[in-house]
Amino acid sequence: MCYGVTLPATVAAVVLAFAAGCTATPPSDSAALLATVEQQLAAAPVDSDVAVILSRAKKEAITLPPADRAAVLAEALAKAEKARRFKIASESPFPAGWPKPSLPGLVRIKTYPGVRSAWVRAPENRDRQFVMLSEHIKKRKIAMTAPVVMEYDAKAAKDPAQMGPALAMALLYRTIDQDKAGQFGAVRVANDEPMQVVSVGVEGDYTAVNFRKALARCRDWLGAQKPWRVAGPPRVLAYSSPSMLSWQKYSEVQIPVEPNKDKPNAKSTMPPLTDQEKHILLAKGTEAAFSGKYSDHFESGTYVCRQCGSALYTSTSKFHSGCGWPSFDDEISGAVKRQPDADGRRTEIICAACGGHLGHVFTGESYTPKDTRHCVNSISLVFRPAEKPATETAVFAGGCFWGVEHLFQKTTGVISATSGYTGGQAASPTYQQVCTGKTGHAEAVKVVFDPQRVSYEQLARLFFEIHDPTQLNRQGPDVGTQYRSAVFCENEQQKAIAEKLIAELRAKGYKVVTELPSASAFYPAEDYHQDYLSKHPERPVCHARVPRFEAEEKK
């Protein structure tokens, strides 16, 4: 294949199968796939899309069982091959040293060199800004380059819904010493400093909907990356001329970033221990089963040591074991120390910072894939809730995604609604594959929303009213498991809300068949499915709201 790397026949077959959407990957191929990933990674240019894709897959794969590991590696090799072949249709050259445009949909950090640019920062509309810049470079006899840079309100980096018209636009010079800097009427020519950004490539029309969806992806990715923080207003790099066909257009939506050099917060000063807390933390006692406040507690946040305030566990590692004590399948690295228990049989766990007794750790019970259970006394812990995210995500499946997406997009507080596929086995399925009913996916809609303006429960209520939750594996004329009714729950809180609403509907006589699986990989559908009913107003809306909770809400 590319870079002079030839795949072994068995590996090539698996990669080709994944590229075609095949669901089966023999677990025995994982070792060969990992060797191929390492070989291609060593040959890939540093900081290329291929290197990013393969290094991420390798890091994820080594934590997984062999069967899952093979699937991740095969998908990455197929995606890396797409990245090697990817090219954009550009009518102009790039500035010197400019990085290659990235594979659409790949969110990553990119570094851009210093560049001389001509900016219009007047509050003009986009077309007027472009005309002013075009007249400037024509007058100055400067050759046109790609991309055009559009800069937006800084607030949009946290809330993509505030991404309005571009506040400024720039054309880039081929080299940093071309022509001269200065003010030329409304145009300001200056040298921009080198920049790092979190970026995602976008294929399709230059619309606010497409840009906001991409910006939300950058924002969400950045929120999970502690080493980086926002360093400037979001921007869009538009590489294609307006005259190009929509499917030929390419842009990159970006948020400037910088390394997060904030010092970690000092440990909290904890109040003195009560006698009961001393009995557990110092005398190594055990609280009664089901008596602790964190046994069935599943909010998002961090559990810290009651004695010294050191962070011990995150909510993502907590699970329900039914044992009567809080259960975790992993600890924060280096936070918990294991030692033989005084009974000579069990393994005690203590806070690595202060030695406070936490409980015991057990393995071989198969509660989770990590096969580990930290059984911890609630009294040994204090919960610190996570900061409320700027946005939250919900995933609903209620038949044809065109109508579900359309109605959610009209809801106050919804930032974006994306049609796609989830709940199946194949990676990156196509519409045609999902329609066979053999991949296991459901047509679904991923909703990104502002919890300050609309709650998850309000969205879930809407979901149960815009489709028929009593129809099994169908919605009206659309029949098949891909049209099933399902709420893909991001966390225990979402599941509890969905269960409550289903119970309310069943109490009203509705025989609800809606499934409540945990959220899994969500694959955006093809571009022609996105905003389908908005693009085709002549088509009838396939979903309508039926007020099933109306009687209760009027009370």
Secondary structure by P-SEA (a helix, b strand, c coil): ccccccccaaaaaaaaaaaaccccccccaaaaaaaaaaaaaaacccccaaaaaaaaaaaaaaaccaaaaaaaaaaaaaaaaaaaacccccccccccccccccccccbbbbbbcccccccccccccaaaaaaaaaaaaaaaccccccbbbbbccccccccccccccccbbbbbccccccccccccccbbbbbbcccccbbbbbcccccaaaaaaaaaaaaaaaaacccccccbbbbbbbccccccccccbbbbbbbbbcccccccccccccccccaaaaaccccccccccccccccccccbbbbccccccccccccccccccccccccccccccccbbbbbcccccbbbbcccccccccbbbbccccccccccccccccccbbbbbcccccbbbbbbbcccaaaaaaaaaaccccccccccccccccccccaaaaaaccccccbbbbbbbccccccaaaaaaaaaaacccccccccccccccccbbbbbcccaaaaaaaaaaaaaaaaaccccccccccccbbbbccccccccccccccccccbbbbccccccccc
